[in-house]
Amino acid sequence: MNNPSAVRSISRPLTVEKARAGERIDISPETVQLIFTFIAVSAFWLIFGTLVGEFMGIKFIWPETNNMPWLTFGRIRPVHTNVLFWGFLSQAMIALALYVVPRTSQRELYDYRLGWVSLGLINFSVIAGVACLLNGISNGGQEYREFIWPVITPFVLGVLLIAYNLYQTIANRKVKEIYISNWYIMGAFMWTFILFCVAYFPGYQRDGISETVVQGYYMHNGVGQWFTPMVLGLTYYFLPKLLNRPIYSYSLGVLAFWTQMIFYTLIGSHHFVFSPIPWWIQTVAIVFSVGMIVPVASGTGNFLLTMKGKWRTITRSYSLPFILVGVLFYAIVSFQGTAEALRSLERDWHFTNFTIAHSHMSMYGFVAFLVWGGIYALLPRLTGNEPPQLAVGNHFWLALVGLGIYSVPLMIGGTMQGQSWKAGAPFIHSVTLMAPFWVWRAVGGTMMFLSHLVFAYNIWKMRPTSSKAVTKVAKS
């Protein structure tokens, strides 16, 4: 009797069927259109920004590739970082916040027109910034601060309008409590306004030392006081929602919030250990970097304990694996950052490719994965259109494996690079030493870029096809 093997059966599905987002959210078509437009625009900037990054990776292997002035490394590198910061991640987070804040406040968004104005201002800033950077007009060697003040000002105005819109929504809420997500989200907006004022206010950055101190504050707090509290606040909504259980501990969330706001603000100068800035400023940054163990352990533990006993639900979801990876990378890169702040380890890793790996694990493994998890959780419930599950799986694995292939070789090579400098070897030795690791960087970056094309395709499949797509089937 020749029974076909179940393993080889042609009827066996290629992948395990994931649970579909059966519910549909009762929400106004104006909200759906505004949120989807922010997400779609962010997906465009993701493709553009990582295409530039792909070209940068190629130049590491073949430096002579297309040396037209506007395609030199010094111009395209800030295009890559600023587009992904302000074009992709910022707008994707704002899109999710435009849903989470009104939902947890049980109110419609205060003013949709302000939302569209904000969208226009932010994208005008990014477009103008790209044009300036490619033409060599920048704020100098100030990482993530390369946009000149007339270019960044519309972005700041757009962010302020979003903050005002969300604040008024919370102020007119129908519930007594302010949910923990809104603490993080509004905290991020308030700190970011302070951050830009400190970074761009003229007059007091009179020399290289003062400019370096301000740069350390700005660069690190851009990550720690804008992106980090925003995505953590969003996760405090989407994780319990998708698991259908409350967050493990509200108190841990509050502890993590306040300790994040206290410790993170003063750690930026650990990027300039052994530099000419005052030794006491470096020491304060190191001490506060160690203090970051408190909010990171509190937040990560809170999320993981919320997931405890729900692993089957996670494996059956196509959005929860993104959130799980983001939470794990939050812990990994934060503890890694604390270690990097120590002077004994800075001797090996300072200014090496190890830092490049760390920054990508932070902004990509942590922030981007949490954003993707929120988008895949929200859009099908808003529009009624599911993404192809195989395509979501391709996005997940290409991005995750690509990040690993990108980061691990750079961490290994960066450590060897630092040891080469300590040994007093000629600088060119560290360059030739890194060459094979840069090949792996390009391979991993290519996989990540391909995953973004799949993500953009999934966004297209989840687009709202008609106003009827937003119908009341179940309340979120």
C-alpha positions as CSV (number, residue, x, y, z in Angstrom):
1,M,0.0,0.0,0.0
2,N,1.6,3.2,-1.2
3,N,0.4,6.0,1.0
4,P,2.0,9.4,0.2
5,S,4.2,10.8,3.0
6,A,2.6,13.7,4.9
7,V,5.9,15.5,4.8
8,R,6.1,15.3,1.0
9,S,2.4,15.8,0.3
10,I,1.8,18.5,-2.3
11,S,-1.3,19.4,-0.3
12,R,0.8,20.3,2.7
13,P,0.9,24.1,3.1
14,L,4.3,25.8,2.8
15,T,3.8,27.7,6.0
16,V,1.6,27.3,9.1
17,E,-1.6,29.3,8.8
18,K,-1.6,32.4,11.1
19,A,-4.6,33.7,13.0
20,R,-6.4,36.4,11.0
21,A,-7.5,39.7,12.4
22,G,-11.1,38.9,12.6
23,E,-12.3,42.0,14.3
24,R,-12.9,45.3,12.6
25,I,-12.6,48.6,14.4
26,D,-15.4,51.1,14.6
27,I,-13.6,54.3,13.6
28,S,-14.2,57.2,11.3
29,P,-13.0,57.1,7.6
30,E,-11.1,60.3,8.2
31,T,-9.0,58.6,10.8
32,V,-8.3,55.6,8.6
33,Q,-7.3,57.9,5.7
34,L,-5.0,60.0,7.9
35,I,-3.3,57.1,9.6
36,F,-2.9,55.1,6.3
37,T,-1.3,58.1,4.6
38,F,1.2,58.6,7.3
39,I,2.1,54.9,7.1
40,A,2.3,54.8,3.3
41,V,4.5,57.9,3.2
42,S,6.8,56.3,5.9
43,A,7.1,53.2,3.8
44,F,8.2,55.3,0.8
45,W,10.9,56.9,2.9
46,L,11.9,53.5,4.2
47,I,12.5,52.3,0.6
48,F,14.3,55.5,-0.4
49,G,16.5,55.7,2.8
50,T,17.6,52.1,2.7
51,L,18.2,52.3,-1.1
52,V,20.7,55.0,-0.2
53,G,22.1,52.8,2.5
54,E,22.4,49.9,0.1
55,F,24.5,52.2,-2.2
56,M,26.7,53.1,0.8
57,G,27.3,49.4,1.6
58,I,28.4,48.9,-2.0
59,K,30.9,51.8,-1.7
60,F,32.5,50.1,1.3
61,I,33.4,47.2,-1.1
62,W,34.0,49.3,-4.2
63,P,34.9,52.8,-3.0
64,E,35.4,54.1,-6.6
65,T,31.7,53.5,-7.4
66,N,30.1,56.6,-8.9
67,N,32.0,59.5,-7.2
68,M,29.8,62.3,-8.5
69,P,29.9,65.0,-5.8
70,W,26.3,64.5,-4.7
71,L,26.8,60.7,-4.4
72,T,30.0,60.8,-2.2
73,F,29.9,59.1,1.1
74,G,30.0,62.3,3.1
75,R,26.7,63.5,1.5
76,I,24.7,60.3,1.2
77,R,25.4,59.0,4.7
78,P,23.4,61.8,6.4
79,V,20.7,61.4,3.8
80,H,20.4,57.7,4.8
81,T,20.2,58.4,8.6
82,N,18.0,61.5,8.5
83,V,15.5,60.0,6.0
84,L,15.1,56.9,8.1
85,F,14.8,58.9,11.4
86,W,12.5,61.7,10.3
87,G,10.9,60.2,7.2
88,F,10.3,56.6,8.1
89,L,10.3,55.9,11.8
90,S,9.0,59.2,13.0
91,Q,6.0,59.2,10.7
92,A,5.2,55.6,11.3
93,M,5.2,56.2,15.1
94,I,3.0,59.2,14.7
95,A,0.6,57.2,12.6
96,L,0.2,54.6,15.3
97,A,0.0,57.3,18.0
98,L,-2.9,58.9,16.1
99,Y,-4.8,55.7,16.7
100,V,-3.6,54.7,20.2
101,V,-4.2,58.1,22.0
102,P,-7.8,58.6,20.8
103,R,-8.6,55.0,21.4
104,T,-7.4,54.9,25.0
105,S,-9.0,58.3,25.6
106,Q,-12.3,57.1,24.0
107,R,-12.4,60.2,21.9
108,E,-12.1,61.0,18.2
109,L,-8.9,62.9,17.3
110,Y,-9.2,66.5,18.2
111,D,-8.6,68.0,14.8
112,Y,-8.0,66.0,11.6
113,R,-7.0,69.1,9.6
114,L,-4.1,69.7,12.0
115,G,-3.0,66.1,11.3
116,W,-2.9,66.8,7.5
117,V,-1.0,70.0,8.1
118,S,1.5,68.2,10.2
119,L,1.9,65.5,7.5
120,G,2.7,68.2,4.9
121,L,5.2,70.1,7.2
122,I,7.1,67.0,8.1
123,N,7.5,65.8,4.6
124,F,8.4,69.2,3.3
125,S,11.2,69.2,5.8
126,V,12.5,65.8,4.8
127,I,12.4,66.6,1.1
128,A,14.1,69.9,1.6
129,G,16.7,68.3,3.9
130,V,17.5,65.6,1.3
131,A,18.0,68.3,-1.4
132,C,20.2,70.3,0.8
133,L,22.4,67.4,1.9
134,L,22.9,66.1,-1.6
135,N,24.1,69.6,-2.6
136,G,26.5,69.9,0.3
137,I,24.4,72.2,2.4
138,S,24.4,70.9,6.0
139,N,24.9,71.7,9.6
140,G,28.4,70.2,9.5
141,G,29.5,67.0,11.1
142,Q,26.7,66.9,13.7
143,E,25.3,63.4,13.5
144,Y,21.5,63.4,13.0
145,R,21.7,67.2,13.2
146,E,22.8,67.7,9.6
147,F,19.6,69.5,8.6
148,I,20.1,73.3,8.8
149,W,17.7,75.2,11.0
150,P,15.4,76.5,8.2
151,V,14.9,72.9,7.1
152,I,14.3,71.3,10.5
153,T,11.9,74.1,11.6
154,P,8.9,72.8,9.6
155,F,9.5,69.3,11.0
156,V,9.5,70.7,14.6
157,L,6.3,72.7,13.8
158,G,4.7,69.5,12.5
159,V,5.6,67.6,15.6
160,L,4.3,70.4,17.8
161,L,1.0,70.4,16.0
162,I,0.7,66.6,16.5
163,A,1.5,67.0,20.2
164,Y,-1.1,69.7,20.5
165,N,-3.7,67.5,18.7
166,L,-3.0,64.5,20.9
167,Y,-2.9,66.7,24.1
168,Q,-6.3,68.1,23.4
169,T,-7.6,64.6,22.7
170,I,-6.4,63.4,26.0
171,A,-7.6,66.5,27.8
172,N,-11.2,65.8,26.5
173,R,-11.0,62.1,27.2
174,K,-14.1,60.2,28.5
175,V,-12.2,58.2,31.0
176,K,-10.7,59.3,34.3
177,E,-7.3,57.6,34.0
178,I,-4.6,58.5,31.5
179,Y,-3.4,55.1,30.2
180,I,0.3,54.4,30.5
181,S,0.8,54.5,26.7
182,N,-0.2,58.2,26.7
183,W,2.4,59.0,29.4
184,Y,5.2,57.7,27.1
185,I,3.8,59.2,23.9
186,M,3.3,62.7,25.3
187,G,6.6,62.5,27.2
188,A,8.3,61.8,23.9
189,F,6.7,64.9,22.3
190,M,7.6,67.2,25.2
191,W,11.2,66.0,25.4
192,T,11.7,66.3,21.7
193,F,10.6,69.9,21.6
194,I,13.2,70.6,24.4
195,L,15.8,68.6,22.4
196,F,15.5,70.6,19.2
197,C,15.6,73.9,21.1
198,V,18.8,72.9,22.9
199,A,20.3,71.6,19.6
200,Y,19.5,74.5,17.3
201,F,19.3,77.5,19.6
202,P,22.0,79.8,18.4
203,G,24.6,81.7,20.3
204,Y,25.9,79.5,23.0
205,Q,27.7,76.8,21.0
206,R,30.8,79.0,20.5
207,D,33.6,76.4,20.2
208,G,34.2,72.8,19.3
209,I,34.0,71.6,23.0
210,S,30.6,73.1,23.8
211,E,29.3,72.0,20.4
212,T,30.5,68.4,21.1
213,V,28.7,68.4,24.5
214,V,25.5,69.6,23.0
215,Q,25.9,67.1,20.1
216,G,26.2,64.2,22.6
217,Y,23.0,65.4,24.4
218,Y,21.1,65.8,21.1
219,M,22.3,62.6,19.3
220,H,21.6,60.2,22.2
221,N,18.4,61.8,23.4
222,G,17.0,61.7,19.8
223,V,17.1,58.0,20.3
224,G,16.3,57.9,24.0
225,Q,13.7,60.6,24.4
226,W,11.9,60.5,21.0
227,F,12.0,57.0,19.5
228,T,12.3,55.0,22.7
229,P,9.4,56.3,24.7
230,M,7.2,56.5,21.6
231,V,7.6,52.9,20.6
232,L,7.4,51.7,24.3
233,G,4.2,53.6,24.7
234,L,2.8,52.0,21.5
235,T,3.9,48.6,22.7
236,Y,2.0,49.2,26.0
237,Y,-1.1,49.3,23.9
238,F,-0.6,46.8,21.2
239,L,1.0,43.9,23.2
240,P,-1.9,43.6,25.8
241,K,-4.4,44.2,23.0
242,L,-3.1,41.4,20.8
243,L,-2.6,39.0,23.8
244,N,-6.1,39.8,25.1
245,R,-4.8,40.3,28.7
246,P,-3.8,43.4,30.7
247,I,-0.2,44.5,31.0
248,Y,1.6,42.5,33.8
249,S,2.2,45.5,36.1
250,Y,1.1,49.1,35.7
251,S,3.6,50.0,38.5
252,L,6.5,48.6,36.6
253,G,5.4,50.7,33.6
254,V,5.4,53.9,35.7
255,L,8.8,53.0,37.3
256,A,10.3,52.5,33.8
257,F,8.8,55.8,32.6
258,W,10.2,58.0,35.3
259,T,13.6,56.3,35.5
260,Q,13.8,56.6,31.7
261,M,13.2,60.3,31.9
262,I,15.7,60.8,34.7
263,F,18.6,58.6,33.6
264,Y,18.5,58.9,29.8
265,T,18.8,62.6,29.6
266,L,22.5,62.7,30.8
267,I,24.1,59.8,29.1
268,G,24.9,61.3,25.7
269,S,28.4,62.2,26.5
270,H,29.4,58.6,26.9
271,H,30.0,58.7,23.1
272,F,32.8,61.1,23.8
273,V,34.8,59.3,26.5
274,F,38.5,60.1,26.3
275,S,37.6,63.3,24.3
276,P,38.6,66.8,25.4
277,I,35.3,67.4,27.0
278,P,35.4,67.7,30.9
279,W,36.2,64.4,32.6
280,W,33.3,64.9,35.1
281,I,30.8,65.1,32.3
282,Q,32.1,61.8,30.9
283,T,31.8,60.3,34.3
284,V,28.2,61.5,34.9
285,A,27.3,60.0,31.5
286,I,28.8,56.6,32.5
287,V,27.1,56.6,35.9
288,F,23.7,57.4,34.4
289,S,24.3,54.8,31.7
290,V,24.6,52.2,34.4
291,G,21.4,53.6,35.9
292,M,19.6,52.8,32.7
293,I,19.6,49.2,33.8
294,V,16.5,50.1,36.0
295,P,14.1,51.3,33.3
296,V,15.3,48.7,30.8
297,A,14.9,45.8,33.2
298,S,11.5,47.1,34.4
299,G,10.2,47.6,30.9
300,T,11.5,44.4,29.3
301,G,10.4,42.3,32.3
302,N,7.0,43.9,32.2
303,F,6.6,43.0,28.5
304,L,8.0,39.5,28.8
305,L,5.8,38.7,31.9
306,T,2.8,39.9,30.0
307,M,3.7,37.4,27.3
308,K,4.2,34.6,29.8
309,G,2.0,31.6,29.0
310,K,0.9,33.1,25.7
311,W,3.6,31.7,23.4
312,R,1.1,29.7,21.4
313,T,-0.8,33.0,20.7
314,I,2.5,34.6,19.6
315,T,3.3,31.8,17.2
316,R,-0.2,32.0,15.7
317,S,0.1,35.8,15.1
318,Y,1.9,37.5,12.3
319,S,2.3,40.8,14.2
320,L,3.4,39.5,17.7
321,P,6.7,38.0,16.5
322,F,7.8,41.5,15.4
323,I,6.9,42.8,18.9
324,L,8.7,40.0,20.6
325,V,11.9,40.6,18.6
326,G,11.6,44.4,19.3
327,V,11.3,43.8,23.0
328,L,14.3,41.4,23.0
329,F,16.4,43.8,21.1
330,Y,15.4,46.6,23.5
331,A,17.0,44.6,26.3
332,I,20.1,43.6,24.2
333,V,21.0,47.0,22.9
334,S,20.3,48.8,26.1
335,F,22.5,46.5,28.2
336,Q,25.1,46.6,25.4
337,G,25.0,50.4,25.5
338,T,25.6,50.3,29.2
339,A,28.6,48.1,28.7
340,E,29.9,50.4,25.9
341,A,29.9,53.4,28.2
342,L,32.5,51.8,30.5
343,R,35.9,53.3,29.9
344,S,37.6,49.8,29.9
345,L,35.5,48.7,27.0
346,E,35.5,52.0,25.2
347,R,39.2,51.5,24.6
348,D,38.3,48.7,22.2
349,W,35.0,49.9,20.7
350,H,35.2,53.7,20.5
351,F,34.8,55.0,17.0
352,T,34.9,51.5,15.5
353,N,32.4,49.6,13.4
354,F,31.1,48.0,16.6
355,T,29.2,51.2,17.1
356,I,27.7,51.0,13.7
357,A,26.3,47.5,14.5
358,H,25.0,48.8,17.9
359,S,23.2,51.7,16.3
360,H,21.5,49.5,13.7
361,M,20.5,46.9,16.3
362,S,18.9,49.8,18.2
363,M,17.0,51.6,15.5
364,Y,16.2,48.6,13.4
365,G,16.1,45.6,15.7
366,F,14.3,47.5,18.5
367,V,12.4,50.5,17.1
368,A,11.6,49.4,13.5
369,F,10.5,45.9,14.6
370,L,8.1,47.3,17.2
371,V,6.7,49.8,14.7
372,W,6.2,47.0,12.1
373,G,4.4,44.9,14.8
374,G,2.1,47.8,15.5
375,I,1.4,48.4,11.8
376,Y,0.6,44.8,11.1
377,A,-1.7,44.7,14.2
378,L,-3.6,47.9,13.3
379,L,-4.0,48.2,9.5
380,P,-6.0,45.0,8.9
381,R,-8.4,45.9,11.6
382,L,-8.8,49.4,10.2
383,T,-9.2,48.6,6.5
384,G,-10.5,45.0,6.5
385,N,-7.7,43.9,4.2
386,E,-5.2,41.3,5.4
387,P,-1.6,41.2,4.1
388,P,-0.5,37.9,2.4
389,Q,0.8,35.9,5.3
390,L,3.7,34.4,3.3
391,A,4.8,37.9,2.4
392,V,4.7,39.0,6.1
393,G,6.8,36.0,6.9
394,N,9.3,36.9,4.2
395,H,9.5,40.4,5.6
396,F,10.1,39.2,9.1
397,W,12.8,36.6,8.3
398,L,14.6,38.7,5.7
399,A,14.8,41.6,8.1
400,L,15.8,39.6,11.1
401,V,18.4,37.4,9.4
402,G,19.7,40.3,7.4
403,L,20.2,42.3,10.6
404,G,22.1,39.4,12.1
405,I,24.3,39.0,9.1
406,Y,24.9,42.8,9.1
407,S,25.6,43.3,12.8
408,V,27.5,40.3,14.0
409,P,30.4,40.6,11.6
410,L,30.6,44.4,12.3
411,M,30.8,43.7,16.0
412,I,33.6,41.1,15.5
413,G,35.4,43.3,13.0
414,G,34.9,46.4,15.1
415,T,36.5,44.7,18.1
416,M,39.5,43.6,16.0
417,Q,39.7,47.2,14.6
418,G,39.9,48.7,18.0
419,Q,42.5,46.2,19.2
420,S,44.5,47.1,16.0
421,W,44.5,50.7,17.0
422,K,45.5,50.0,20.6
423,A,48.4,47.9,19.3
424,G,49.7,50.9,17.4
425,A,49.4,49.3,13.9
426,P,49.2,51.6,10.9
427,F,45.7,52.9,10.3
428,I,45.5,51.3,6.9
429,H,45.9,47.9,8.6
430,S,42.5,48.4,10.3
431,V,41.0,49.3,6.9
432,T,42.2,46.2,5.1
433,L,41.2,44.1,8.2
434,M,37.6,45.3,7.9
435,A,37.3,44.6,4.2
436,P,35.8,41.1,4.5
437,F,33.4,42.2,7.3
438,W,32.1,45.0,5.0
439,V,31.2,42.3,2.5
440,W,28.9,40.7,5.1
441,R,27.6,44.2,5.9
442,A,26.5,44.6,2.3
443,V,24.9,41.1,2.2
444,G,22.9,41.7,5.3
445,G,21.9,45.2,4.1
446,T,20.7,43.8,0.9
447,M,18.5,41.3,2.7
448,M,17.1,44.1,4.9
449,F,16.4,46.2,1.8
450,L,14.5,43.3,0.1
451,S,12.4,42.9,3.3
452,H,11.4,46.6,2.9
453,L,10.2,46.0,-0.6
454,V,8.0,43.2,0.7
455,F,6.8,45.5,3.5
456,A,5.8,48.2,1.0
457,Y,3.9,45.5,-1.0
458,N,2.1,44.4,2.2
459,I,1.1,48.0,2.9
460,W,-0.4,48.2,-0.6
461,K,-2.4,45.0,0.1
462,M,-3.7,46.4,3.4
463,R,-4.8,49.8,1.9
464,P,-8.4,50.9,2.5
465,T,-10.3,50.0,-0.7
466,S,-13.5,51.8,0.2
467,S,-15.3,53.5,3.0
468,K,-17.2,50.3,3.5
469,A,-14.1,48.7,4.6
470,V,-14.4,50.5,7.9
471,T,-17.5,49.0,9.3
472,K,-18.4,48.2,12.9
473,V,-18.0,44.5,13.5
474,A,-16.4,44.5,16.9
475,K,-15.1,47.2,19.3
476,S,-11.4,47.2,20.0
